Amino acid sequence: IVVLQKSGSLVKRNFSMRGRVKKFNVGPLEKDTEKWFRETVKKLGGRALKFTSPGTRSMPDRLVLFPRGHLFFVELKRDGKTPSARGALTAGQAEEHEFLRGFEFRVYTCWTKKDCDSVLAFELSMFGM
């Protein structure tokens, strides 16, 4: 199997012994979705900071900040056309998300731009923005 990147999405080509090529699209790369998300939040007047916590694994990807102390966490995953190609939360990520929710932080997981749009629309409507 040879993996190529083509116009913001990942394309796998499976070369068989007979020379036939099987091509399937497994969706946009996570980094492309992160870039789009960061730019969209900025256009809306907020910041989507890359969140890392040294010594703590499995924290959500982005800490999203809006005016008046409005913040929430977002985990971005790759969307795939098949369930096996779709990014899944690790057990550690699911545990960390539940820990943050226990402290009453809002944590979302987004696989598509549509998921991200829904989260942003919901969050902005909650705070009248």
Secondary structure, DSSP 4 states (H G I P E B T S, - for coil): -EEEEETTEEEEEEE-TTS-EEEEEEEE-HHHHHHHHHHHHHHTT-EEEE---TT--S--SEEEEETTTEEEEEEE----SSGGGS----HHHHHHHHHHHHTT--EEEESSHHHHHHHHHHHHHHTT-
